[in-house]
Structure formats: structure tokens, C-alpha cells
Amino acid sequence: MERREEQPGASGAGAAPALDFTVENVEKALHQLYYDPNIENKNLAQKWLMQAQVSPQAWHFSWQLLQPDKVPEIQYFGASALHIKISRYWSDIPADQYESLKAQLFTQITRFASGSKIVLTRLCVALASLALSMMPDAWPCAVADMVRLFQAEDSPVDGQGRCLALLELLTVLPEEFQTSRLPQYRKGLVRARLAVECGAVFPLLEQLLQQPSSPSCVRQKVLKCFSSWVQLEVPLQDCEALIQAAFIALQDSELFDSSVEAIVNAISQPDAQRYVNTLLKLIPLVLGLQEQLRQAVQNGDMETSHGICRIAVALGENHSRALLDQVEHWQSFLALVNMIMFCTGIPGHYPVNETTSSLTLTFWYTLQDDILSFEAEKQAVYQQVYRPVYFQLVDVLLHKAQFPSDEEYGFWSSDEKEQFRIYRVDISDTLMYVYEMLGAELLSNLYDKLGRLLTSSEEPYSWQHTEALLYGFQSIAETIDVNYSDVVPGLIGLIPRISISNVQLADTVMFTIGALSEWLADHPVMINSVLPLVLHALGNPELSVSSVSTLKKICRECKYDLPPYAANIVAVSQDVLMKQIHKTSQCMWLMQALGFLLSALQVEEILKNLHSLISPYIQQLEKLAEEIPNPSNKLAIVHILGLLSNLFTTLDVSHHEDEHEGPELRKLPVPQGPNPVVVVLQQVFQLIQKVLSKWLNDAQVVEAVCAIFEKSVKTLLDDFAPMVPQLCEMLGRMYSTIPQASALDLTRQLVHIFAHEPAHFPPIEALFLLVTSVTLTLFQQGPRDHPDIVDSFMQLLAQALKRKPDLFLCERLDVKAMFQCAVLALKFPEAPTVKASCGFFTELLPRCGEVESVGKVVQEDGRMLLIAVLEAIGGQASRSLMDCFADILFALNKHCFSLLSMWIKEALQPPGFPSARLSPEQKDTFSQQILRERVNKRRVKEMVKEFTLLCRGLHGTDYTADY
């Protein structure tokens, strides 16, 4: 067994000398771990003990630590060390010692059968590991031998103690198998052997469970053991007798939880659906629990109702397809479905009075999918049976979605309210899914109920009932196209009749209007019915999220029909913004809504509205620009800049984003003259510069300024052109004073959109040269403190190469320094920076032939790049980045083949490079594979992944499983 020499001993009073793994030292280290108040000493002791467990001496001290005179903590460590040695270092054990090791473990387990339970469990796990390593050849009847040995009458331990020890051993055996490190082929052999061996286990478990004299602790252990074994995919028919016994045990409150676990595990195994006859026998057993379920619900026994519901759902959810296929048994399956419906509609409010109903929701998805997957004829039959069931389900779900009384809700904790919110989202998703089964009739059904509720004069309706019905509508309208529904006009007509006396109801009314915004765009005559409600709600801080998001949806979807209402919308919005009713994020959404709204107006109208909307903020900004920087005025500045950038994100008079939607879309002609956004930006440009001059060293303010221009550039595209020269100049000054990543990101946007236009090339080239020069100087001073700047710089260079390689033709551009800095960036620990640097090289290398300066630097320094790439693959970079490094190798091979074939042989020559784990043959194979593959990038990625695993010593290990 390998032994690492650098391991420190535990320090402190009871310190054990390094590598002197004696019983005494282990005991001292354990004492230190458990009782030393110094956390550093505890950590050292733990580290030393972990090394002790894997040392060759562990075979010696483990047995001594199990002596009867030791305390359980020490005995436990001894048992754990044995388990680690057997499970991880099995190959170190000579075959002629298997039997004596087995005998010693049996002896210890027998002794601890009446001793410490935690030590007993660890010893059982050690013997289980030994059995799995010896099966099937060296110990073919392991389980039968265990049963026989523990049933021997000549044992000094009493019968119950032996029985519990045997059950513990049999329980941990399948669990140890599931987590064992056996190679895949061995796992298959051992699984097959265990499947045979369950013939020695199940009769014993049945006998113990059905025996009236078996004490409760034994029967509980039997159920846990059965639960463990069924996860080995034992045929369901072989489990029949034990499942039936577990159903009987459900009547015993002490055994209830273990019985539920065993039944659910047995029913849920993937293979169970093959045993349809057994599944059919289980339905009456589950239905037989209905009285116990009703009693539990009546008595408020949440644990029992939860357990029975788990059983019913496990049978229904895992096997609905198999049971639906048994058409002649449709009535018994329908009875099971109705039992699950009872669980869905269990009385009480989730999660305060019940936690069961949420378990059932996935079942309804599964049942619907299975019904809709049948061929037409069979599907029609089942639709006839189950459509009424699903209509009932909608009623039940909407009842469960209802809020409690205001008084009761007031007592709920914030955690309970959040759980209820998530539960309602799950109900909403279920309703949306059920629409596929029930179609337009579902909407009519909801509309009829809402209409009756709102127009009935007989009894006063509860707001909760109204809210739930609207919530159902909203759930469907949010994701399903309801434009052709004949009930939506009626619904829009009903909404103003709702007496809104409550925040939750008001919220749902808002979200329902928002969900119908696309419908309103097709039926603009109805906008006036609901818009006043939305504008009124804007003034209520409690409805902030719902009212603002709804107004934003209406402004986005219906903007061409809103000009008559624009003045009113702007006035109300301005009022709530000035009163600071909403939080920052809602203010930003509101500005986006106004951007959509203004986009559809005439240019002079836009400018007039912009003036009234923005003027107060400009005045405030002018005042702030005069003040000495401090934290409170910084917040105000960032807020105002954020409002402007959100407004400019959506204010687009040329409708770029609509062009893909076809010529039939209503479009205003693109106005002549300057774009309104550009007009405003030019007016405030000096002011923004003034703000910047005081806040240049504050990343947040600089970011907020850049965001205004970045969002405007993205929205306006070519219309932004008049601003390009002055923005380039400002960016240059900003970046020269204090380099920040946000300035580079904005430069990248300008390069992307304008660098190819001759008129804008000079200012963009000047800016590009300036930021490159400043960043290269930053590299000389030490770039490690600025990974974000390096990341953005690499992205800028890659964009320049992609959009306008001419930027690299300038003699003043130091391509060599740029190349060397990018190689340095490949060694950064931050993954995004490394990725961006790899992106730069994959854009640069294809330009070797067309850009002379690039070809020259690759020839001179390409070898340095290759070495950096090989070091990264050799283990210096995260494995998640290997595809990026593979892209560089592929580009080198494709565009610099003759150079690469020379460099790679030289680079891999030194022993131990790029990893000491590689043989010369492996390095040679890798270089040949890479040089051969110049077409298929995916193959190169696979080669690099394979090679990096070899370099890291992980090839063929568990670590490669999900790589």
C-alpha cells in the first residue's frame, strides 16, 4: 500500500509522532479530536487519523481498538479503519487470509451484538464489504452462511441480540453494494449472486414478521432490511408475501413509518411494472387503507395521512401505464385514482394544516401523459372516463389554491407563506398542463363559475373564491394562446365588477390582465375596460410588482393602440416615480414600459413626453454633479442613470426587433431627422461627463454610465451613429484615467456595430489603439488584481478580429505584447478570463496569413503559446476548460501545421512535461493524434480530454464517469 511521507503528526499535548501509528498514539489523537478545545489541534488530529486509517499499521491497531475495555468512540474508529482497509485496499489482502479475516469479523459482530450499536453497524458494514469483494467465487453462499452462523444455538449471545445483529448485517449488505467501488463487470456478477441469495433472506424475514412472538424492535428491523433488499431490483412477485405483511404492519403505529418506506421502495423499483398480476393484487390492499386514511384526516394525524398517500401515489405514479393497459380492471384503477384525488383535496391549508396534497401533483401529469399516449380508439374510451375526473381535479386544485381567512393568514410565518406561494405555482403549472386534456371547455367552465359568483345576489361571495378562479384563468392564459377563446371578452367585462378589498385579490386581477395583454393587442377596443384599474393600482406600493409588470406587458404588446392613452399613462407613471412609491427594480420596469409606449408616438410627441419625463431627473443630476461625492448621492446618481438606461433599452422608433415578424405587422414609417434618444443623449452628454469627472474611480457609477450608452447602442444600432465620435472620445478619456471593464465592454459594442463603416472607422480605431495601449501598460504593472479587465480586453480583441481585422494593421499596435499578455491570461485562475483568452487565440490564429504582424508574432512566439496550452492540459487548468484549449490546438494545427509539428515534438521532449505521470509513448501518441486531425474539432476535444485524464492520473477511475 502506498504511504505518503510528508504527513504531519497531530500536535499539542497528546501529539503523536509523524507516521508512528501505534494504538497509544491513535488513542491520544482521538482524545484530541473529541476533547481538545483548540480547533487547529482538532483539525491536525483529524488529518493524522485519516492517514492512520489507510496505513499498513491499521490492520494491527484496528483489532486492538475493538477490545472490550475501550470506549465506544475508540472502538468505532477501529471498526471504521477495518472497513476502509477492506473496501479500498482489498488487493493488499493475500487470498490465504480471507477466511481468518472473515472469522475475526464474525467473532467481533457476535461480541458487539449486545454492545454498542454504532460499532456493531460499522463492523457489519466491514463484513458486508468483505462479502462483496469475495462473491461470487471465493464466498459463493455468503448470505446463506451469515444466516446459518447467526442462527447457531451455541452462541453466548441471547437469541434476540443475535437476530438483531444478523438483521443489521443483512440490511447494510445491499446498501454497501449500492455505494461500493466494485468495477462495473464485478458489480454485475455480484448483483446476480445477491439476487439468488435473497432466497435465503426473504423466508427468514417473512417468518420473523409474521411470528406473533417477534418483538417490535425485531419487526422494525425486518421491515428496514426488506426495504434495503428491494432496491436491488428483486422481482416484485418474490416480494409479494413481505409486501402483504408490511400492509398488515401499517396498523401498528410503531411500525408504520418503516412499513411505508418498505412498501414504497418495493412498488417504486423500475422493474416492478413487468409484474402486472402482482400490481393488480396491490390495488385492493391500497384501497383497503382508505378508512385508516379518513380516520387520520379526521384526527389531524398528518404523519399517517402522509404515509398512506405516499403508498397510493407510488402505485399510481409508477405504474399508471401498466394498470391502464389492463382495460378489464379499469374500475379498480379508477378507484385508486379517486383515492389519490382525496389525497389531493385533503382538508386544510398547505403547508400549515397538511403537507400531503403536494405529493400527488406529479401523478396527474403522469396519468394524463399515459392516457394521451394511447392510440385513438383506446384514448377516446379513457377520455370519456377521465375527463370528468380532471374537471373534478380542477375544482379541487382551485379550492386548495384558496388563501385562508385574513386573520388566519396573518398568523402564518414568512416561511409558511413562501411555501404556500410555491405550492400555488405548482398548482398553476398543473392547471396549465391539464388544459391539454380539457381544452377550451376548461376556460368556459371557469368563466361560468366566475360569472355565477359575481352576479349572484343570493349570497355574498368570498374574495378567496373569486381570486382562485381568476388564478386558474391566469395560469392558463400565461402560457396557452387564448386569442381564439370566446370567453375572454366576457372575462374582461367581468373584471371591473370585482369588488377588490384585498391585496392578494388585487394582485391576481393585475396578473390576469397582464396574462391577457396579447389578447388585448388583438382586441384593442377592450383596453379601456382594464387600463384604468392598472393605472389606479400603480399608486399602491403593495401592488408594486403586479401593477408595474402588467403595465409593462400592455405597453409592449399593445403599444400601437396606446397613443390615445399615452398622456395619462405618462402622467400617472411620472407621479408614482416622483413619489418614490416603488422599489428600484420596479422603477426600472416602469421606465421600460414607458420606452415601449413612447416608441409608437410621433417624434415630436416623443420629445415632448421625454422632456417632461426626464427633466426632473436631469435637474436632480445637475445638482448631484455639483456635490462632493458621498455614499448617499452615489446611490441617487446610479438610480437616475439606471432609469435613463432602462428607458433607452425599449425606446425604439425604428422597430428593429419587429422586423422578423413579417410585413403584415403594423409599422410606423421610420421618422426623418435625428433619433429622439440621440437628441436626449446629446443634450445630457456634457452633464454625464461632469458626473464622470467626479466619480471616475467608482466602478458602479462608471458601469451605470456605460450601461446607458451600451443599451442605447444595442437598441438604436445604426441610428446611434451621430454619437459615435464623442462617445469614443469620452471612453478614451475615462479608460486612460482609470481602466474599468465596463468601458471595454462598451468599446466592444461599438466595434461590433460601427467598425466596418468607413465614416466611423477613424474614431473607433483611435479608441481601440488607446485602450489596447493602456491595458498593455496595466499588464506590465501586474494584471492579477484585474481579472475582469483582462477578461473584457480579451473579448474586445476577439471581436475586433472577427468584425474588423484591419484594426490589427496599424503599425502603432504592439501585436507581440498583446500576444504575450494573452498567453499570460491563459494561466489566470478565473475560468471566464481563461475562456476569453482562448477565444482571442481561436480568432487570431486563422489571421496568420492575411495580417502580416499576426503571422510574424505567431512564428516568433507560437511555441510559448503551445507550452502554455500543454501546461494547462497537463493539470494547471480546470478540467471544465479543456474544450477551450482543444480549440487553440485545433486552430494551430489548421493554420500553422508545419510550425506545430515542429513545436509539439520539442515541447513534449523534456521528461515530466506536461505531467510526471506520462510515458514517452503516451506523449508521442498524443502529438501524432493531434497532428493527424485537421478537420474534426470534436475529435480533437476528445483527444484532449483523454490526455488530460492521463496527465492527472484519473484515467479509468470513478472521476471520469461524468466527464
N, C-alpha and C positions, 0 to 999 in steps of 0.2 A: 504493500500500500504506500502511495506517495506521502511524503512527510515534509511540510514546509518549514524551513529552518529559521525564518525570520520572526516566528511567533513570540510575542512578549508574554511574560508570566503576569499573573494578577498581582497588582501592587498593594501596599497597605500592610497592616499589622500581620494579617494571616496570609501574606503573599506566597504563592507557590512559585518555585524557580521555573524558568522557561523550560518547557518540554519534559519536566520531571513529573510525569503523570502517574503519581502514586495515589493509593487510596487516601492517605492522610492529606495530601495536597488538594485532591478533589473535594474532600470534605471541607477543608478550610475555604476553598473558593466558593463552594455552595453556601457556606455560612456568610461569606462576604456578600454574595449575590442577594441573599434573603434579608440580611440584618444590618449591613453596613449603611449608615445614613448618607454617605458620600456617593452621589450619582456617578462620579467619574470612576470610583473604585468598583461600583456595581457593573458598569459597562466593561471595564477591563476583565472583571471576573467572568462575565458572560462570554466575552470573546475567548478567553482562555479555556473555559469549559466546552465551548463549541469545538475547539481544536482537540481537546482531550477526548471528546466523543468519537472522533474519527481516527484517533491514533491507534497504533497496534496494541498499546497497553490497555486499551478499552476492554479487550477480551478478558484481561486479567482482573481489572478493578471492578468491572460491572457486577460479577458474581459476588464479590466481597461486599459491595454496597447493598446487596439484597439481604444481608444477614439479619436475623430477627431482632438484634439489639439496635439496629439503625432506625432513625426516624423516617416517616413516610416520604418527606421531601428528598432524602438521600436515596432511599430505595427506588423512588420514581426515576431519579436521574440514572441509576443503574439499569433499570428496565428500558428506558429510552435509548441509552447508549447501545444496548443489545439490539434493539430494533433497527437503529441506524446502521450498525455493522452488518446485520443480516440483509437489510433491504438495499443498501447502497454498495456494499463491498462483498457481495456473495462470491464473486470469483476468487477472493482471497482465502476462502474456506476449503481445505482439502476434502475431497469426497469421503475419505475414510472417517472424517469427524462428524458427518451429518447425523448419524444415529445417536452419538453421545450428546450432541447439542440438543437434539430433539428430546432425549430422555431428561436432560437437565431442565429444559423449559417446562416439560410436563410436571416434573417434581416441584418446581417453583410455583407453577399455577395452582397445583393441588394445595401447597402450603398457604398461598395467599387467598385461597377460596374463602377462608374465614378471617382474612386480614384486610389491609387497606384496599378499597375498591379502585382507586385511581391507579395503584401499582398493578393490581390484577389486570385491569384493562390494557395497560402498556405491555405486560407480559403476553397477554392473548394476542395483541397486535404483532408482537415479535414472532410468536409461534405461527400465526397466520401467514406472515411474510416468508418464514421458513418453508411452510407447506406449499405456498405458491411457487417458490423457487425450485422445490423438489418435484412437484407434479409435472407431468403425469408419470414420468419414467421412474424416478428414484423413490417416489412415495405415491403409488397409484391410488390407494384407498385411504387417502389422508383423512377425509371426513368420517368415514365409517370407523377408522381406528380411533379417532378422537371420541366418538360416541361410545365405543366399546370400553375404552380405557376409563372414561369418567363414570361408566355405569358399574364398574367393578365394585364388588361388595367389600373387598378387603382394605378399602381406603380408610385412613384415620379420620377423614373429614365427614361430617354428617351428610345425609342424603340431599338435603335442600341446598347446602353450600356447594356440593359437587354439581348439582343440577344447575344452579345459577352460574357457576364458573363455566360449565360446558356451553350454556346458552350465550354467555358473553363471548366465548371463543367463536361460536358459530355465527354470532351477529357481526363481529368485526371482520370475519374472513371475506365476505363479499365486498365490504367497504374497503378493505385493504386492496382487494383485486382492482376495484374501480380507480384507485389512486396509485397503483403500483407502476414501477418503471420498467415493467417487462417489455422486451422487444415485441413488435407487432405480431410476428409469427408465433411467438411463445404465448402471447395473450390469447390467440385463437385456440391453441391446444388446451390451455388451462381452462378457458371458458367452457369448452366442450366437456372437459373432465368434470367440472363443477356441476354442469347440467345433469350429468349421470349421477353424481354424488348427492344431488338434492333428494334422490330416492332414499338416502339414509337419514335425511333431516326431517322431511315433511311428516312421515308417520310418527316420529317422536314428538314433533310439535303438536300434531292433532291429538295424540294421546294425552299430553300434558294440559292442553287447553280444554279438553272435554272431561278430564278426570275431576270429579266433584271435590276430591281431597286436595287438589292443587291450590296452594295459597295464592293470594292476589299478586304478590311480587313475582312469582314464577310465571303466572299467566301474562302479566305485563311484559316480562322479558321475552316470552314466546311470541307475542304479537310484534315486538320490535325486531326479533330475529326473522320472522316471516317477512316483515316489511323490507328488511335488508336483502333477503334472498330473491324476492320477486323482481328486484332491479337488475338481476342477471338475465332477464327475459326468459323466465321459466314459462313453459306453455300454460296458458290460462286454465286449461282443463285439469292440469295437475294441481292447481291451487284451489279448485272448487270447494273441497271439504273445509279447508282452512278459511276461505272467504266466508263460507256459511257460518262457521264457528265465530268468526270475527263479528258478523252481523248480530249474532246472539249476544256477544260480549258488549255490544253497544248499550245494552240495558244496564250494565254495571257502570256507575259513574266513575269509579276508579280506573276502569279500563277503557273508557270512552275515547279519549284522545289517541291512545295507541291503536285502538281498533279502526278509527277513522283513517289514520295515517296508513295502516296496513291495507285497508280496502282501496283507498285512493291510489296508492302505489301499484297495487295489483291490477286495477282497472286501467290505469294510465299507461302501462307499458306499451310501446308501439306495436308489438307483435300480437296484442290481445285481440285485435279486430278479426284475426283469422278464425277465432273460436266463437262463431256466431251462436251456436247452441248454448254455450256457457253464458254468453252475454244475455241471451233471451231468458235464461234461468235467473239472472241477476235482477231483471226488471221487477218481478214481484217482490223480491227482497227489499229493493229500494222503496217501492211503493208502500211496503209494509211499515216504513218508518214515518208515514205521514201523521199518524196520531201522536207519536212522540214529538214530531216537529211542531204540531199545533199546540201541544201542551207547553213546549219550551217557549214558543212565541207568547202564549198567554201569561206564562210566569216570568217573562222578561229574562229568560235564560239564554243570553246571546251566544255563549260558547256551544251549547248543544245545537241550537238552530244553525249556527255557522258550520259545525261539523257535518250535520245531515245534508245541508245544502252542498257542501264540497263533494259529498259522495254522489248526489244526484247529478251535479254538473259534470263530474268526472266521467260518469257513464254516458251522459247525453253529448257532451262536447267531443269526447274522443271517438265515439262510435256512432254518431248520428247517421253517417252514410251507410254503414253496415246494417244498422237497425231499420233505416228507411227501405233498404233493399228487401227486407222481409215483409212484403206487402200484406201477407195474410195476418201479420201481427200488428197491423197499423194502430189498432185501438190501444194496445198496451203501451206502445211507444208514445201515442198521443197523451195517455195518462201520465207518463213520465214528463212530457213537455209541460203539461198543466201543473205538475208538481214544481217544476222549475219556475213556471210563471208565478206560483205562490211565493217562491223564494225571492223573485224579482220585486214583487209587490209587498214584501214583508212589512207589517205596520211599523210606524215610527220614522223619525227623520235620520237620514245618514249624515254624519257618522256618530251622532250623539246617542240615538236610541237603538241603532242597528248598524252592523258593518257587513251584512251578508249579501244584500242586493247587488253590490258591485261585482261580486264573483260571477254573476250569471250573464253579464252583458256579452261576453265573447261567445257564449253558447248561441245566442240569437243570430250572430253573424254566421257562425258555422252552419247552423240549420238552414239558413236562407241560401247560403252558397251551395249546400248539398242538394236542396230542392231544385234550384235553378240550373244545376249541372245535369239533371236527368234529360232524357230525350223527350220530345214534345208531348207525347201521349201520357207518359208517367208524370211529367211535370204538371200537366193540366189537372190530373187527379189530385196530386198533392197540393196544388194551388187552391183547389176547391176546399180541401180540408184545413189548410193552414192560413189562408187569407184572413178568416175571422179571428184566428189566434193572434195574428200580427196586428190586426186592428185593436184587439184587446191589449196587446203589448204596448201600443202607442198610448192608450189611456192610462195604463199602469205607470209607464215611464213619466208621463207628464204629471201624474199625481205625485210620483217620487221626486220630481224636479221642483215641486212647490216649496216656497220658503215657509218656515214656521211663522207663528204669530210674531209681531214686532217685539212683544215683551219677551217671548222665549228666545228669539234671535239675539236680543240684547245681552243675554247671559252667556252666549257662546264665546269660546276663546277665539283669538285670531287664527290659531292653528285649525280649529274645527271649521271656521268659516272658509279657510283656504281649501281644506279637504272637500267641503261641500261644493265649492266653486269648480274644483277639478272633476268631481263626480257629475256635476251638471254638464261639463264639457264632454264627458264620456257618454252621457245620455244624448246630448246633441249629435255626436258622431254616430250613435246607434240609429237615431231617427233619420239622419241623412242617408244611412245605409238601407234602412227599411223602405225608403222611398222607391228604391229599385224594385221591390216586391209589390208595393201597393200603388205606385204611380200617382196620377193626378187625383184619384179618388181620396187619397190621404189629405191633400190640401182642401178639398171640398168638405171633408169630414171635420177638419179643424175649423174651417170658416163657419160652417153651420153651428158648431158648438159655441164659437165666439159670438156669433150673431145672436143666438138664443140668449146667451149670458148677458149681453149688453142691452138687449131690447126687452128683456123680461121685466114686467112690472110686479110680478108676484113676490119675489124675494130679493133682498139686497145681495149682490154678488160680492165675493171676497176678492180683494186685489190679487191675492196669490193665485187664484184660479185663472183670472184674466192673464196674468203675467206668464203662467206656464203655457197657456195656449199660444200666446204671442211668441214665446221662446221656441215652441215647436215649429212655428212658421219660419222664424228667423233661422233656425238650424238648417232647414231645407233650402230656403232662398239664398243662403250664403254660398252654397256650393252647386246647387242644381239650377239650371236655366228655367226660370218660371215665367219667361216673357210671354208664353202662349197660354198661360193659365187663365181661365175665365173667372177665377175667384179673386184675383189680386185687385181689380178695380173696387170690388166690394170691400175688401180689407182696408184699402187706402181710405175708403169712405167711412169705415168704422173707427179708424184710429183717432180722429178728432173727438169722437163721442166718449172715449175712455176718460173716466174721471181719475186723474193722476194725483194720488195723495201720498205717494211713497217713492223713495229714491230707486229701489230695485225695479219697480214697475216702470218708472220714467226711463231708467237705463235701457230696459228691454224694448220699450217703444222706440227709443233712439236707434238702437242696434237693428231693429226690424226695418225701420225706414232706410237705414244705411244698406241693409241687405237687398232692398228693393230699388237701389239707385239706378241700376241698369234698366230695370223695367220703366222707371220714371223717364229715362232718356228716350225711350220709345213712345212714351205717353205723356208728353210734356204738359198737357192740359191739367194733369193731376198734381204738378209740382206745388201749386199754390195751396193745396189741401194740407200739405205736411211741412212746407218750409217755415211757416210762422212758428210751429212747435219747436223746430230745431233752433231757430234764432232765439226763441224765448229761453230754451234750455242752456244756451251758451252763457247766460248770465248766472248760472248756478254752479258754484265750484264743485259740488258733489256729483254733478253730471259731466264733469270736465272731459273725461276720456271718451264717453259715448257721444256727447254732442259734437265735439270737435272732429272726431273720426268720421261721424256721419256727414257733417258739413263738407269735409274733405272729399268723401266719396261722391256726394251730389255735385260738387264743383268740378270734379274730374270727369264724371260720366255725362253730366247734363250741361256743360259749360256753354254750348251754343244756344241753349234755351234760357239762359240765366240773365242776359243783358237787362231785361225789364226789372229784375230784382237786384241788380248789381249794387246800386247806390245804397239800398237798405242793408244788404249783406256787409258791405264795406263799413258802413256807419256802425252797425252792431259790433262787428269784429274789432273796429278801432276802439270802441267804448270798452269792451272787455279787456283788450290789451292794455289800455291806459290804466284801467282799474286794477291791473295785475291779479285777475281772478284765477288765472290758470298757471300751472307749473311750467317750467321751462320747455319740456318736451312737447306739451300741448300747444304752447305758443308757437313753436316751430311748425307743428302740423297746421295750425291756423294760417300761418304765413304761406305754407304750400297750397292750402285751399284757395287763398286769395290769388296766388300766382296762376292757378288753373282758371279761376273766374275772370281775371283781367285779360288772359290770353285771347279771349273771344271778343273783346271790345275793339272799337276803332282806336287807332293810335292816339288821337288827341284825347279820347276818353281815358285811355290807359294812363297817359302822362298826367292828366288832371287827378285821377284817383291815386296814382303813385305819389304825387305831390302831397296830397292831404294825408296819405297813409304814412309816408316816410319822414315828412318834415319834423314832427315832434322828436323822432329818434335822432335825426341829423343835428337838431339843436342841442339835444342831450349829449351827443357825441362831441360836439364842438366844445361844450362846457367841460366834459371829461378830459378832452385833449389838453386843456389848459392846466389841469390839476397835477399835483405831484403824484407819481404812481404809488398806489397802496392797494392792499387786497380787495377792499370793497369796490373801488372804482374799476379794478381789473374785471371783477365779475360782471359789472354793468356793461363794460366795453365788449366783453366776449358775448354777452347776451344780445346786444344790439347787432353786432357783426353776424351772429348766428341767425337773427331774424332776417337780415338782408340776404344772406346766402340761401336760406330756405325759400324766400320769396323768388329769388332768381333761378332756383332749381326748376320751378314749374312754369314760370312766366315765359312763354314761348309763342310769339306771334306767327312764326313761320311753320309751326306744327310738324317739325321733323319726325317726331315719334309716331305721327299718324300715317305717314306715307305708305307703310306696308299694308295698311288696311283697305287699300283699293280706292278707285276713283269715285265710287258712289258715296264716300264719306263727305259730309258737308264741310266745306273748307272755305275759310275767308281768303281772299287774294292776299298774297304777301305784300305788305304795305311798302310804298316807296319811302325813301329817306331813312334816317338812322333808326336803329332798333331802340325802343324805349329803355330797355335795360342798359344799353350802351350810353344813352343820354344821361341816365341817372348815375352810372358809374363814373362818367367823365365829370359830372358835377361834384361828386364826393371824393374824387381821386386825391385832390390836394389834402382834404381832411384826413383820409386814410393814411396818407404819407406822414402827416403830422402826428397821428396816433402812434404809427410805427416808430417814428424817431425816438419816442419816449419809452417804447416797450420792446425794442428790438431784441433784448436779451431774455424775453419771456416767451417760451415755446408755445404756450397756449394762445397768446394774442397773435403771434406770427401765424400760427396754424389757422386761427379764425379768419385772419385777413386773406390768407392763401385760399381758404375754402370758398370765400365769396367769388374770387376770380375763377377758381377751378370749376365750381358748379356752373358759373355763367358760361365759361368756355364749353363745357360739356353740353349745355342746353342750346346755346346760340350757334355753336360751330362757326361757319364762315361769317355769320353776322357780327361776330366778335372782332373781326379784322381791324376796325379803326383803333382798338385799344392796344393792339399788339406792341407797337414801338414803345409807348410809355410804360406798359406793364413790364416789358423786357428790361427797360432801364431801371425801374423800381426794384425788380427782382435781383438784378445785378448788384445794386447798392446794398440791399438787405443782406444778400449772401456774403458779400465782401466783408461786411461789418461783423456779423455773427452767423456762421453757417448753420442752417437748420434743414431737416429732412423735408419739411412741408414745402419749402421753396424749390427743392429739387423735383418734387412730385409735380408741382405746377409747371416747372420748366419742361418736364416730360410731356405733359398735356399739350403745351404749345408746340413742341417738336412734332408730336403726333399729328396735330391738326394743320399747322401752318408752315412747317419747314419745307414742304415740297413746292410752295408758292414763291416764285421769284421775287415778288414785291416784299415778302416778309422774311426772306432768307437772311439778308444782312443783319437786322436786329437780333434774330434768333441765333445766328452764327456767333455774333459778338457775345451774347449771353452764354451760349454753350462753352465758348473758349474761356470766359471768365469763371464760370462755376467749376469747370474742369481744373483750371489753374489753382483756384482756391482750395479745392478738395485735395489735389495732389500735395499742396503745401501742408494740409492737415495730416496727410499720411506721414509726411516727414517728421511731424511733431509727435506722432503716436496716435493712431486711429482707434485703438482698442476701446476708448471711452465713448465712441460714437458709432456703434453698430448700425443704428437706424440711418445715419447719414451715408455710411458705406453701402447699405442695402439700397437706398434710394438712388445713389450715384450709379451703382451697377445697373439698376433698371433703366436709368436715363441713357447710359451708354448703349445698352442693348436696343432701346427704342430708336436711338439715333442711327444705329447701324441698319435697323430694319427699315425705317422710313426715309432716311436721307444719308446714305454713306458718304456723300460729298462733304459732310461736316468733318470727316477724318482726313480730307485732302489738304487742309490748311497747314502750312509749314510751322505755324506757331504752336500747333498741338503736339504735345510730347507723348506720342503713342507708346514709346518704350516705357516711360514712367507709369503710364496708365496700365499697361500690361502687367508690370511688376506689382503694382498695387492690387490688381485683381487676383494675382497669384497669392498674395498675402491674405486677401479676404477669404480665399478658399479655406484658410486654416482657422477662421473665426469659430468660436463655439456656438454662435447663434445660427440655427438652421435656416431662417429666412435669408440671412445675409449670404450664406454659402450658396443657397439656391439661386439667388440673384446673380452671384458671381459666375456660377456655372452657366446661367442664361446668357451672360455677356460673352463668354468664350464660344458658346454654340452659335452666336450671331457673328462673332469676329472671324472665326476660322474660315468660314466659306468666302470671306472677302480677301483672302490671301492673294488671289490672282489679280483682282480688279483694283485694289488700293495698295499702291507701292509701299507706303510706310508700314502697312499692316503685314505685308509679305516679308518685309525686311525684319521686323521685330519678331515674327514667328520663327524665322530662320535662326535668329540670334538667341532668342530666349525660350523657344518652344520646349527645349529639353527640361528647363526649370519647371514649366507648367506640367509636363508629363510626370516629373518626380513628385510634385505636389499632389497630383491625382492619384498616383500609386500609393503614396503615404496615406492618403485618405481611405483608399480601398483597403490598405493593409491594416487598418484598425483605428486611425486617428479621427475619423469622422463617424457620425451616427449611421447605422445601417439603413435608416429610412431615407438617406440622401444618395444611396448608391446609384439609383436611376439617373440622377443629375450628372454624376461623374462618368457614368457609362455614355451619356450624350456627348461629353467632351471627347472621350476616346473615339467614339464613332466619327465625330467631326474631324479629328486629327487624321484618322485612317482614310476618310473620304477625300479630304482636301490637301493633306500633307503626307501622302503614303510613303514616299521614299525617305523622308526625314524620320517619320515614326518608326519605320522598320529598322533604321539605324539606332535611333534613341532608345527604343524599348529593350533591345538586346543589351546595350551598355548599362541602362538603368537597373535592369534586373540582375546584373552580373555580381554585385557585392553580396557576400553571404549575409544572411539575416535581414535582407531588404526585399520587400517591404515588411516582412514578418519572419521571425526566427523559426516559425512552425513549418515553413515551406521547404520542400526539397528542390534541388535544381531542375529536376524533371517536371515538377508541377509548374514552376515558373516558365519553363520552356514551352510546355503545352499551352499555357495561358497566352503567351505572346504570339504563338502560331495561330491560335484560335482567333484572336483579335485581328491579326493582320489579314486573315482569310475572309473576314466578314465585313464587306463594304456596302452591302445593300440592306440587310435586315437588322434594323435598330433593336428590335425586340430580342433577337438572339444575343446581341452584344450585352444587353441588360441582364439576360440570364447568365451569361458567362461571368459578368462582374459579380453578380450575387453569389454564384458558386465559389468564385475565387476569394471573395471577402470572408466567406464562412471558413474556408481553409485557413486563411490568414489568422482568423480569430480562434481557431481550434474548435469551431462549433459544427463543423460538417458532420452530418449523420447523427446529431444529438436532438433532444427534445426541443431545443430552442429554435430549430429550423421549421417546426411543424406549421406555424402560421406565417412564415416568411415568404 
